[in-house]
Amino acid sequence: MTVFYCAKCATRLTPELQRLPAVPDISVHDKDRDKKTRLAPSTVPQGHYAIDTEPWGGPFEPAGSKPRRPVDDRALMMSAEQSNWVSVGPRNSAIVHPDDVPGLTMVNTAHWGCCGPQGTGGRNMSCICGTLIATLAADCLGPHELHLDPIRVYTWEG
């Protein structure tokens, strides 16, 4: 079991979580969405986490010769002028269920869709000490997941 902590102030962020062997496949199709919030089911079930080995979230840059991440249901909604851009966000972020990290505060709403944060603007959630440590994607048109920044959090495994 693993617990995540803020690297700046050592605040405990999560309860004990069990690691999944891989990031689960998800569905963002209408039939699977919550009828009230329109959110897709969380990528990771509550009480668990998975490590995303690929770059994810902001910042983005033009793809050029960089390999593109495979297009799947976890792809973030990008504007038309950014359709050929790729993430250069952190690799090896821990994806957790948003409800497993209740003490975070939303601080950046610049990249907001019609129903919530898109996750395209980089870290948008802060610890109680004010450090930006996570990115929440929770708009009705994309995945529903919380990525903990691998540089700004640390783990204890018991």
PyMOL commands that set and color helices and strands:
alter all, ss='L'
color gray80, all
select helices_A, chain A and resi 30-32+80-82+98-100
alter helices_A, ss='H'
color red, helices_A
select strands_A, chain A and resi 2-6+18-19+48-52+60-62+85-87+93-96+105-106+125-126+132-138+144-148+153-157
alter strands_A, ss='S'
color yellow, strands_A
deselect
rebuild
show_as cartoon
